[in-house]
Amino acid sequence: MCAFSLPEIPDWSAARAELSDAMSLAGWPDDAIYDAELALHELYFNAWKHGGSPAPTVVILLLEGRSLRVCVSDDNPVLPEPHEPTDPYAQSGRGLHLVRELTHRFGTTPRKNGKIVWFELDAAA
């Protein structure tokens, strides 16, 4: 029997609740909230796993109720490179592809000590 311990995955539930509450109060539909929560989860997990941040920083901006921007920061300056998964059975490598499909825009912004990975959603007209 092999015993090992994994580093504890940070609790992202507070960020998820803030996102969901803000979008609900602004009148966003449930399907858009679900997409935003899933995209947030992907960026948060990537910041923890690949960015080495024990508790990634999340900033949620609702821009005049018409647009949403979610930013997740980590301390690793290496920018992520989205790629198409080649192995249909791979257990990783689909996160940024998923974010791209769920959101209207996403990207990265380098900063002095790390990076910010962000996505945006536009409200339905």
Secondary structure by P-SEA (a helix, b strand, c coil): cbbbbccccccaaaaaaaaaaaaaaacccaaaaaaaaaaaaaaaaaaaacccccbbbbbbbbccccbbbbbbbccccbbbbbbcccccccccccaaaaaaaacccccccccccbbbbbbbbbccc
